Amino acid sequence: MADEGSVTIAEAAALLAVSVDTIRKAVRVGELPAQRLGRTVRIPRSAVMVKAVTDTDGYRDVRADLATLSAQIERYGNQIDEIQKSLAAVHAKAVTL
């Protein structure tokens, strides 16, 4: 494994936005391949990237985040429309004064 093609456990954790312990467990149970070089564990960058886009088991469930954001936009979007209408009405009254 070449250095430029691999990352440390800490780097993998940062790339996947998870804890170092989560990466250690993934290596230990075989979810991520790794090679020990002295005291350092190196993980192929490609394996980390595949994990980032294919794993929905608590790593980065983007779909859930998108669904949450969509619901918030829908909820607050209606409130924003109402506020804009109220501001327009206040503005219209102020202009006629």
Buried (B, 14 or more C-beta within 10 A) or exposed (E): EEEEEBBBBEBBBBBBEBEBEBBBEBBEEEBBBBEEEEEEBBBBBEBBBEBBEEBEEEBBEEEEEEEEEEEEEEEEEEEEEEEEEEEEEEEEEEEEE
